Amino acid sequence: MCKRRVVVTGMGVVTPIGESVDRFWENLIEGRSGVRKVTLFDTSDFDVHIGGECTDFDPDKHFDRKASKRMDRFTQIALVAARQAVAQSQLDMSKIDPSRAGVIVGTGIGGLWELETQKQRLLEKGPRRVSAFTIPKLMVNAAAGNISIDLGMHGLANAVGTACASATDAMGSAMAHIRGGTVDVMVTGGSEAALCPLGLASFAAMKALSSRDVPPENASSPFDRDRDGFVLGEGAGILVFEELEHARKRGAPIFAEIAGYGATSDANHITQPLEDGRGASTAIRLALEDAEVAPEDVDYVNAHGTSTPLGDLAETTAIKRIFREHAFKLAISSTKSSIGHLLGASGGVELAATIMASIHGIAPPTINLNNPCDGCDLDYVPNAARDRRIDVAMSNSFGFGGHNACLTIKRWA
């Protein structure tokens, strides 16, 4: 039996460089950075003072005060991105079967802002002053649940938590459910808002973050020899996945085909990747095989590219293991150079960037790449976007815990 084909009919993002797909894409290809000094809270006592903050995001523009107070920031931005994606897809829930429309949203951490706020309230004011909304706000399925309620989708509603691979694993699962025939439409992607005092302090304590504060926009430098860690960011990337014939019947816009998904575990270390890239390379291979695509047919890879010394080198090694000589013909870029690392949301935002690259025939740049490190010797599209026909592309996501997830897309002609 032939696989049911899955296409993208809508995209929505909230990022440090734009609160819409078009604005995000415009700033991305212009090489603009959204990394700046954190303004969400006072970082005077912190070792790290910068982040990828969504400064344009104002919940009061999207929700009334009562609704806003019942959602953590990661849920708020997820719901805004989901509404964008559904609007772009021209999806009218009154005209489709709501039991065949579902939601799968990934997040690495969930409602960390709420956890921190209520813990402080408990310590300062006592247990009776802890909010009754604490658990519904901080639980990792809060974004998926609120989206399904808001949109009236009665099909499968799940959350995925595989650290920085969360969004890509969520989208891979969404694709599988559509292929399997249990649903026709899935709203999927990821959201994260861990740029709070506890989040920044915790990642800084791990020595995972860049400590180069001046100038902030230069701190995220994937594949560069001077990189010293990632920049913590926040945001959401949500897409509408749809069965091809269902989309055609309702005259939906189609932006790309989701052709393949692969996922593995390093089974090695809770934070460090396998240096030889074996786990990541297997995920890449599986995503290509699932899409029935040969390595030499791939034109572009949106790399995980976090700007960490171990991660960037391991990913480069993984790409070489699969693509061999063709690895040097690929255009590869890390959009994290512009927005920082959005953790569980990164895969959703990066898939939107990958799709936009295929639509416009432009490979976005890896900014701040001036001196590639030893071993990082591929074409990372340094510092300036480049015209490039992109028929087949991949998006990589690798997370703490050893999670590896990759998606293959095909340009929609």
C-alpha positions as CSV (number, residue, x, y, z in Angstrom):
1,M,0.0,0.0,0.0
2,C,1.3,3.5,-0.9
3,K,2.2,5.9,1.9
4,R,-0.2,8.7,2.5
5,R,1.8,11.8,1.5
6,V,2.2,14.6,4.1
7,V,2.5,18.3,3.1
8,V,2.9,21.6,5.0
9,T,0.0,24.0,4.5
10,G,0.8,26.6,7.2
11,M,3.6,27.9,9.3
12,G,3.8,30.2,12.3
13,V,6.8,31.4,14.4
14,V,7.6,33.6,17.3
15,T,11.4,34.3,17.4
16,P,14.0,36.8,18.6
17,I,14.1,38.2,15.0
18,G,10.4,38.2,14.2
19,E,6.9,37.3,15.2
20,S,5.8,36.0,11.8
21,V,7.4,33.7,9.2
22,D,7.9,36.5,6.7
23,R,9.6,38.8,9.2
24,F,11.7,36.0,10.6
25,W,12.8,35.0,7.1
26,E,13.6,38.6,6.0
27,N,15.8,39.1,9.1
28,L,17.4,35.7,8.8
29,I,18.6,36.1,5.2
30,E,19.8,39.6,6.0
31,G,22.1,38.1,8.6
32,R,20.5,40.0,11.5
33,S,21.0,38.8,15.1
34,G,18.3,38.7,17.8
35,V,20.9,38.1,20.6
36,R,21.0,40.9,23.1
37,K,21.3,41.8,26.7
38,V,18.4,40.1,28.6
39,T,15.7,42.5,29.6
40,L,13.1,40.0,31.0
41,F,14.9,40.0,34.4
42,D,17.9,41.5,36.1
43,T,21.1,39.6,35.2
44,S,23.5,41.7,37.3
45,D,24.4,38.7,39.6
46,F,24.7,36.2,36.7
47,D,27.8,35.0,34.9
48,V,25.9,35.3,31.6
49,H,23.9,38.4,30.6
50,I,22.7,37.7,27.0
51,G,20.0,35.7,25.3
52,G,17.8,35.3,22.3
53,E,14.8,37.2,23.7
54,C,11.5,37.6,21.8
55,T,11.3,41.3,22.5
56,D,8.4,41.9,20.1
57,F,6.2,39.4,21.9
58,D,3.5,41.0,24.1
59,P,0.9,38.6,25.4
60,D,-1.5,41.5,25.9
61,K,-1.7,41.9,22.1
62,H,-3.0,38.3,21.8
63,F,-4.9,37.4,25.0
64,D,-7.1,39.1,27.5
65,R,-5.6,39.4,31.0
66,K,-7.6,36.5,32.4
67,A,-6.5,34.1,29.6
68,S,-2.9,35.3,29.7
69,K,-2.6,34.6,33.5
70,R,-3.6,31.0,33.0
71,M,-0.8,30.2,30.5
72,D,3.0,30.1,31.0
73,R,5.0,32.1,28.5
74,F,5.9,28.9,26.5
75,T,2.2,28.2,26.0
76,Q,1.4,31.7,25.1
77,I,4.0,31.8,22.3
78,A,3.0,28.4,21.1
79,L,-0.6,29.4,20.8
80,V,0.3,32.6,18.9
81,A,2.5,30.6,16.4
82,A,-0.3,28.0,16.0
83,R,-2.9,30.6,15.2
84,Q,-0.5,32.0,12.6
85,A,0.0,28.6,11.0
86,V,-3.7,27.8,10.9
87,A,-4.5,31.2,9.4
88,Q,-1.9,30.7,6.7
89,S,-3.3,27.2,5.9
90,Q,-6.8,28.7,5.5
91,L,-8.0,25.8,7.7
92,D,-11.7,26.2,8.7
93,M,-12.5,23.7,11.5
94,S,-16.2,24.0,10.8
95,K,-15.6,22.4,7.4
96,I,-13.6,19.4,8.4
97,D,-14.0,16.5,10.8
98,P,-12.5,17.8,14.1
99,S,-11.9,14.2,15.3
100,R,-9.4,13.8,12.4
101,A,-7.4,16.9,13.4
102,G,-4.8,16.7,16.2
103,V,-2.0,18.5,17.9
104,I,1.6,17.3,18.8
105,V,3.9,20.0,20.3
106,G,7.4,19.4,21.7
107,T,9.1,21.3,24.5
108,G,12.3,20.5,26.3
109,I,11.4,22.0,29.7
110,G,7.8,23.4,29.7
111,G,6.6,26.0,32.1
112,L,9.8,26.9,33.8
113,W,8.8,30.5,34.4
114,E,5.7,29.3,36.4
115,L,7.7,26.8,38.4
116,E,10.2,29.5,39.4
117,T,7.5,32.0,40.2
118,Q,5.4,29.7,42.4
119,K,8.4,28.2,44.2
120,Q,9.4,31.8,45.2
121,R,5.8,32.5,46.3
122,L,5.8,29.3,48.4
123,L,9.0,30.3,50.2
124,E,8.0,33.9,50.7
125,K,4.3,33.7,51.4
126,G,3.6,30.1,52.3
127,P,1.7,27.1,50.7
128,R,-1.7,28.7,50.7
129,R,-0.6,31.5,48.4
130,V,0.6,29.1,45.6
131,S,-1.5,29.5,42.5
132,A,-4.2,27.0,41.7
133,F,-3.0,27.3,38.1
134,T,0.6,26.2,38.8
135,I,0.3,22.6,37.5
136,P,-1.8,23.4,34.4
137,K,0.7,26.2,33.5
138,L,3.9,24.3,34.0
139,M,3.0,20.8,32.7
140,V,4.8,20.0,29.4
141,N,1.5,19.2,27.6
142,A,0.0,22.7,28.4
143,A,0.9,24.0,24.9
144,A,-0.6,21.1,23.1
145,G,-3.7,21.1,25.3
146,N,-4.3,24.8,25.0
147,I,-3.9,24.7,21.2
148,S,-6.3,21.8,20.8
149,I,-8.9,23.7,23.0
150,D,-8.4,27.0,21.1
151,L,-8.7,25.5,17.7
152,G,-11.3,22.9,18.5
153,M,-9.3,19.9,17.4
154,H,-10.6,16.6,18.9
155,G,-8.1,14.2,17.5
156,L,-4.8,13.1,19.1
157,A,-3.3,15.7,21.4
158,N,0.2,14.9,22.6
159,A,3.4,16.5,24.0
160,V,6.9,15.4,23.2
161,G,9.9,16.0,25.5
162,T,13.2,15.0,24.0
163,A,15.2,18.1,25.0
164,C,16.5,19.9,21.9
165,A,15.1,17.3,19.6
166,S,11.5,17.8,20.9
167,A,10.0,19.7,18.1
168,T,11.5,17.5,15.4
169,D,10.4,14.4,17.2
170,A,6.9,15.9,17.6
171,M,6.7,16.6,13.8
172,G,8.0,13.2,13.0
173,S,5.3,11.7,15.1
174,A,2.7,13.9,13.5
175,M,3.8,12.8,10.1
176,A,3.5,9.1,11.1
177,H,-0.1,9.6,12.4
178,I,-1.2,11.2,9.2
179,R,0.5,8.4,7.2
180,G,-1.2,5.9,9.4
181,G,-4.6,7.2,8.5
182,T,-5.8,8.1,12.0
183,V,-5.8,11.8,11.3
184,D,-5.8,14.1,8.3
185,V,-4.4,17.3,9.9
186,M,-1.8,17.9,12.6
187,V,-0.8,21.1,14.2
188,T,2.8,20.4,15.3
189,G,6.2,21.9,16.2
190,G,7.7,23.1,19.4
191,S,7.8,25.9,21.9
192,E,10.2,27.0,24.7
193,A,10.5,29.8,27.1
194,A,13.3,28.9,29.5
195,L,15.0,32.3,29.3
196,C,14.2,32.9,33.0
197,P,16.5,33.3,36.0
198,L,16.5,29.6,36.8
199,G,17.0,28.6,33.2
200,L,19.9,31.0,32.6
201,A,21.6,30.1,35.8
202,S,21.2,26.4,35.3
203,F,22.7,26.3,31.8
204,A,25.5,28.7,32.9
205,A,26.3,26.4,35.8
206,M,26.8,23.5,33.3
207,K,29.2,25.7,31.4
208,A,27.0,25.2,28.3
209,L,26.5,28.9,27.5
210,S,28.7,31.4,25.7
211,S,30.2,33.9,28.1
212,R,31.1,36.4,25.3
213,D,28.9,39.3,26.2
214,V,30.4,42.0,24.0
215,P,29.0,42.4,21.5
216,P,26.1,40.1,22.2
217,E,25.2,39.6,18.5
218,N,28.6,37.9,17.9
219,A,28.2,35.3,20.7
220,S,26.5,32.6,18.8
221,S,29.1,31.4,16.3
222,P,28.5,27.8,15.1
223,F,31.5,26.1,13.6
224,D,33.8,29.0,14.4
225,R,37.1,28.2,16.2
226,D,36.3,30.8,18.9
227,R,32.8,29.4,19.8
228,D,32.5,28.8,23.5
229,G,28.9,27.6,24.0
230,F,25.3,28.3,22.9
231,V,23.1,31.3,23.6
232,L,19.9,30.5,25.4
233,G,16.9,31.6,23.4
234,E,13.1,31.4,23.5
235,G,10.4,31.1,20.8
236,A,8.0,28.8,19.0
237,G,7.7,27.2,15.6
238,I,4.4,25.6,14.7
239,L,3.3,24.1,11.4
240,V,0.2,22.6,9.9
241,F,0.9,19.1,8.5
242,E,-1.8,17.7,6.2
243,E,-2.5,14.6,4.1
244,L,-2.0,15.6,0.5
245,E,-5.4,14.8,-0.9
246,H,-7.2,16.4,2.1
247,A,-5.2,19.6,1.4
248,R,-6.0,19.5,-2.3
249,K,-9.7,19.0,-1.8
250,R,-10.0,22.1,0.3
251,G,-7.7,24.2,-1.9
252,A,-5.1,24.7,0.7
253,P,-1.8,26.3,0.0
254,I,1.1,23.8,-0.1
255,F,4.6,24.9,0.9
256,A,6.6,21.6,1.0
257,E,6.3,17.9,1.4
258,I,7.4,16.2,4.6
259,A,9.1,13.2,3.0
260,G,11.1,11.4,5.7
261,Y,11.9,11.2,9.4
262,G,14.7,9.4,11.3
263,A,15.4,9.2,15.0
264,T,18.0,7.4,17.2
265,S,19.6,7.5,20.6
266,D,23.4,7.8,21.2
267,A,22.9,5.8,24.4
268,N,26.2,7.3,25.5
269,H,26.0,10.4,27.8
270,I,23.3,12.5,29.2
271,T,24.6,15.8,27.7
272,Q,27.6,15.0,25.4
273,P,27.2,13.7,21.8
274,L,29.1,10.8,20.4
275,E,32.2,12.4,19.0
276,D,32.2,10.1,15.9
277,G,28.6,11.2,15.1
278,R,27.3,7.6,14.8
279,G,23.9,8.2,16.4
280,A,23.3,11.4,14.5
281,S,24.5,9.9,11.2
282,T,22.1,7.0,11.6
283,A,19.2,9.3,12.1
284,I,20.2,11.2,9.0
285,R,20.4,8.0,7.0
286,L,17.0,6.8,8.3
287,A,15.4,10.2,7.3
288,L,16.8,9.8,3.8
289,E,15.7,6.2,3.5
290,D,12.2,7.0,4.7
291,A,12.0,9.8,2.0
292,E,13.4,7.4,-0.6
293,V,16.1,10.0,-1.3
294,A,19.8,9.3,-2.1
295,P,22.4,11.4,-0.2
296,E,23.6,13.0,-3.4
297,D,20.1,14.4,-4.1
298,V,20.2,16.6,-1.0
299,D,20.9,20.3,-1.6
300,Y,20.7,21.9,1.8
301,V,21.0,21.0,5.4
302,N,19.7,23.1,8.3
303,A,22.2,22.0,10.9
304,H,21.6,21.7,14.6
305,G,24.7,23.8,14.9
306,T,24.5,25.1,18.5
307,S,27.9,26.8,18.7
308,T,29.3,24.2,21.3
309,P,32.8,22.9,20.8
310,L,31.7,19.2,20.9
311,G,28.3,19.5,19.2
312,D,29.4,21.3,16.0
313,L,32.3,18.9,15.3
314,A,30.2,15.8,16.0
315,E,27.5,17.0,13.6
316,T,30.0,17.8,10.9
317,T,31.5,14.3,11.4
318,A,28.0,12.8,11.1
319,I,27.2,14.7,7.9
320,K,30.5,13.4,6.4
321,R,29.7,9.8,7.4
322,I,26.5,9.8,5.4
323,F,27.2,12.2,2.5
324,R,30.8,11.4,1.9
325,E,32.1,13.4,-1.0
326,H,28.8,15.0,-1.5
327,A,29.1,16.6,2.0
328,F,31.4,19.2,0.4
329,K,28.8,20.1,-2.2
330,L,26.0,20.7,0.4
331,A,24.9,24.2,1.6
332,I,24.8,23.9,5.4
333,S,23.7,26.6,7.8
334,S,22.9,27.1,11.4
335,T,20.0,29.6,12.0
336,K,21.0,29.4,15.7
337,S,23.7,31.9,14.9
338,S,21.0,34.5,14.5
339,I,18.5,33.6,17.2
340,G,20.4,31.5,19.7
341,H,19.3,28.0,20.8
342,L,15.5,27.7,21.4
343,L,15.9,24.2,22.9
344,G,12.7,22.2,22.4
345,A,11.3,24.8,19.9
346,S,14.4,24.9,17.7
347,G,13.3,22.1,15.3
348,G,10.0,23.8,14.5
349,V,11.5,27.2,13.8
350,E,14.3,25.6,11.8
351,L,12.0,23.5,9.7
352,A,10.1,26.7,8.8
353,A,13.4,28.2,7.8
354,T,14.3,25.1,5.7
355,I,10.9,25.3,3.9
356,M,11.4,29.0,3.2
357,A,14.8,28.3,1.9
358,S,13.3,25.8,-0.6
359,I,10.5,28.1,-1.6
360,H,12.8,31.1,-2.3
361,G,15.9,29.3,-3.5
362,I,18.1,30.9,-0.9
363,A,20.4,29.2,1.7
364,P,20.4,31.4,4.8
365,P,23.7,32.3,6.3
366,T,25.6,31.1,9.4
367,I,26.6,34.5,10.8
368,N,29.6,35.1,13.0
369,L,31.6,32.4,11.1
370,N,34.9,34.0,10.4
371,N,37.5,31.3,11.3
372,P,36.2,27.8,10.9
373,C,37.6,25.4,13.4
374,D,39.8,22.4,12.6
375,G,37.5,19.6,11.4
376,C,34.6,22.0,10.5
377,D,35.5,22.2,6.9
378,L,32.2,22.1,5.0
379,D,30.3,24.9,3.3
380,Y,28.3,26.5,6.2
381,V,27.2,29.5,4.1
382,P,29.3,31.9,6.1
383,N,27.9,35.4,6.9
384,A,25.9,36.0,3.7
385,A,22.8,34.3,2.3
386,R,23.3,32.6,-1.1
387,D,21.1,31.8,-4.0
388,R,20.7,28.1,-4.3
389,R,18.1,25.8,-5.9
390,I,16.9,23.6,-3.1
391,D,14.8,20.6,-4.2
392,V,15.6,18.3,-1.2
393,A,16.6,19.5,2.2
394,M,17.1,18.2,5.7
395,S,16.7,19.7,9.2
396,N,18.7,18.2,12.1
397,S,18.0,18.3,15.8
398,F,20.1,16.7,18.5
399,G,19.3,16.9,22.2
400,F,20.6,16.2,25.7
401,G,19.9,12.6,26.6
402,G,21.4,11.5,23.3
403,H,18.3,12.1,21.2
404,N,18.8,12.5,17.5
405,A,16.0,13.5,15.1
406,C,16.0,14.5,11.4
407,L,13.4,15.4,8.8
408,T,13.7,15.4,5.0
409,I,11.6,17.7,3.0
410,K,11.0,18.1,-0.7
411,R,10.3,21.4,-2.5
412,W,6.7,21.7,-3.7
413,A,6.8,22.6,-7.4
